[in-house]
Amino acid sequence: MSKALLVVDVQAGLFFADPEPWRAAELIATINRLADRARTAGAPVLYVQHDGEAGSELEPGCIGWQLHPGLERAPLDPVVRKTACDAFFETPLKATLQALGVTELVVVGYATEFCVDTSIRRATSEGFSVTVVSDGHTTKDRPHQRAEAIVEHHNWVWAQFIQPRHPLRLAPADSIRFEPEEAPHA
């Protein structure tokens, strides 16, 4: 199984707004550690970037649209642009992953209940196994619920997710490895 790290929507306009996402600084540090671990193992690191509407904080080309400046992105890390919560919808993401030989995604990013959730569910439907980093996604407080509760809720939901052919699992960042798993000896 060939793994890749997929970083969803970690953009300046979403992180430097008031209020900032819950545990924002910790998330950036976690993503950078995972990206370093992935590159060291020879696994690709891909970034998904949301293209907002004209005049929005994520309008292509504006400061808020840029990837978060704290991300330690390598020059050859692919960036896939999207216009919907679903990172696969009308984007080259699936083809890019297939060209790289990726069969399993390790997913981190923003916003837990929107683009992260939608993209991981779609990834399993597109034939990818998915590991969501339980401490590698975040959101903001919403009118009906605190960000911490949203993250906790989604971690619980994803742990119950059933997809027999392409599993979705949850794991903390410290347990994530990108090295290929050795086949059992006969």
Secondary structure, 3 states (H helix, E strand, C coil): CCEEEEEECCEHHHHCCCCCCCCHHHHHHHHHHHHHHHHHCCCCEEEEEECCCCCCCCCCCCHHHCECCCCCCCCCCCEEEECCCCCCCCCCHHHHHHHCCCCEEEEEEECHHHHHHHHHHHHHHCCCEEEEEEEEEECCCECCECHHHHHHHHHHHHHHCCCCCCCEEEECHHHCCCCCCCCCCC
